[in-house]
Amino acid sequence: MDRSYLLKIIEKNFIIFDKNETSKRIADNYWFDESLRKLVQEQSNKLDEDELRSSQHIVFYKATENVLKRIKNDRNYFFIELEKDVWEEIVDTSQLIISVYYHYSAVCEPVLMYDFIRKIMKEKILLV
């Protein structure tokens, strides 16, 4: 899976927050590790350094995994009215995950993002 291919898919199918909006929205988002939030808020060049991909991938993976676990746990109740805030949070965090990946090349491996996109599209979490 090629990153440039995924970026084209993202551009075509999703609304992407710009870097400033991404850094503002991630500030209070507890789904992300504090160190990753800080780097995104600072719009750090470290998030584009290939040497750090393995360490960033693990941190970013945890955020995607937590969102996907929550989707899986709540999927059976999707059509029953859940707390509106819960689904809004999942949608906002999913969009934030995609925006972070879009702007920062070393945040995770393309295969992780491909899997995440495939799952959220399957569950119809974001409007595409």
C-alpha positions as CSV (number, residue, x, y, z in Angstrom):
1,M,0.0,0.0,0.0
2,D,1.4,3.3,-1.1
3,R,1.0,6.5,0.9
4,S,0.4,8.7,-2.2
5,Y,-2.4,6.4,-3.2
6,L,-4.0,6.7,0.3
7,L,-3.7,10.5,0.2
8,K,-5.7,10.5,-3.1
9,I,-8.4,8.3,-1.5
10,I,-8.5,10.6,1.5
11,E,-8.7,13.8,-0.7
12,K,-11.5,12.3,-2.7
13,N,-13.6,10.9,0.1
14,F,-13.1,12.9,3.3
15,I,-13.0,16.4,4.7
16,I,-9.5,17.1,5.9
17,F,-8.8,19.6,8.7
18,D,-6.0,21.9,7.8
19,K,-2.9,21.8,10.1
20,N,-4.0,24.6,12.3
21,E,-7.5,23.1,12.8
22,T,-6.0,19.7,13.4
23,S,-3.6,21.2,16.1
24,K,-6.6,22.9,17.8
25,R,-8.9,19.9,17.8
26,I,-6.3,17.4,19.1
27,A,-5.5,19.5,22.1
28,D,-8.4,18.1,24.2
29,N,-8.8,14.8,22.5
30,Y,-8.1,12.1,25.1
31,W,-8.1,9.3,22.4
32,F,-4.5,10.4,21.5
33,D,-1.4,9.9,23.5
34,E,-0.2,13.1,25.2
35,S,3.2,13.1,23.4
36,L,1.5,12.8,20.0
37,R,-1.0,15.6,20.9
38,K,1.9,17.8,21.8
39,L,3.8,17.1,18.6
40,V,0.7,17.8,16.5
41,Q,-0.1,21.0,18.4
42,E,3.4,22.2,17.8
43,Q,3.1,21.1,14.1
44,S,6.4,19.4,14.7
45,N,8.7,18.4,11.8
46,K,9.4,15.2,13.8
47,L,6.1,13.8,12.5
48,D,7.6,13.8,9.0
49,E,10.9,12.1,10.0
50,D,11.1,8.5,8.8
51,E,13.4,7.5,11.7
52,L,10.6,8.1,14.1
53,R,8.0,6.3,12.2
54,S,8.2,3.1,14.3
55,S,7.8,4.9,17.6
56,Q,5.0,7.2,16.3
57,H,3.3,4.3,14.6
58,I,2.7,2.5,17.9
59,V,1.3,5.7,19.6
60,F,-0.9,6.4,16.6
61,Y,-2.0,2.8,16.4
62,K,-3.3,2.9,19.9
63,A,-5.6,5.8,19.0
64,T,-7.0,4.0,15.9
65,E,-7.4,0.8,17.9
66,N,-9.4,2.5,20.6
67,V,-11.7,4.1,18.1
68,L,-12.3,0.8,16.3
69,K,-12.9,-1.1,19.5
70,R,-15.5,1.5,20.5
71,I,-17.2,1.2,17.1
72,K,-17.2,-2.6,17.3
73,N,-18.6,-2.5,20.9
74,D,-21.4,0.0,20.0
75,R,-22.1,-1.3,16.5
76,N,-25.0,-3.4,17.5
77,Y,-26.7,-0.4,19.1
78,F,-26.0,2.0,16.3
79,F,-29.6,2.5,15.3
80,I,-30.8,2.7,18.9
81,E,-30.4,6.2,20.2
82,L,-27.1,6.3,22.1
83,E,-25.7,9.3,23.7
84,K,-25.3,11.8,20.9
85,D,-21.9,12.9,22.4
86,V,-20.5,9.4,22.1
87,W,-21.0,9.1,18.3
88,E,-20.0,12.7,17.7
89,E,-16.8,12.0,19.6
90,I,-16.1,8.9,17.5
91,V,-16.8,10.8,14.2
92,D,-14.7,13.7,15.2
93,T,-11.8,11.5,16.4
94,S,-12.0,9.4,13.1
95,Q,-11.8,12.6,11.1
96,L,-8.9,13.8,13.2
97,I,-7.0,10.5,12.7
98,I,-7.4,10.9,9.0
99,S,-6.3,14.6,9.1
100,V,-3.2,13.8,11.2
101,Y,-2.2,11.0,8.8
102,Y,-2.8,13.3,5.8
103,H,-0.5,16.1,7.1
104,Y,2.3,14.0,8.7
105,S,4.0,11.3,6.7
106,A,5.8,9.5,9.5
107,V,2.9,9.1,11.9
108,C,2.1,5.6,10.8
109,E,2.5,3.0,8.1
110,P,0.1,3.2,5.2
111,V,-1.2,-0.3,5.9
112,L,-2.6,0.9,9.2
113,M,-4.3,3.8,7.7
114,Y,-5.7,1.7,4.9
115,D,-7.2,-0.7,7.4
116,F,-8.6,2.1,9.5
117,I,-10.2,3.8,6.4
118,R,-11.6,0.5,5.2
119,K,-13.2,-0.2,8.6
120,I,-14.8,3.2,9.1
121,M,-16.1,3.2,5.6
122,K,-17.6,-0.2,6.2
123,E,-19.3,1.0,9.4
124,K,-20.4,4.2,7.7
125,I,-18.8,6.3,10.5
126,L,-18.0,9.2,8.3
127,L,-20.0,10.5,5.4
128,V,-18.1,9.7,2.3
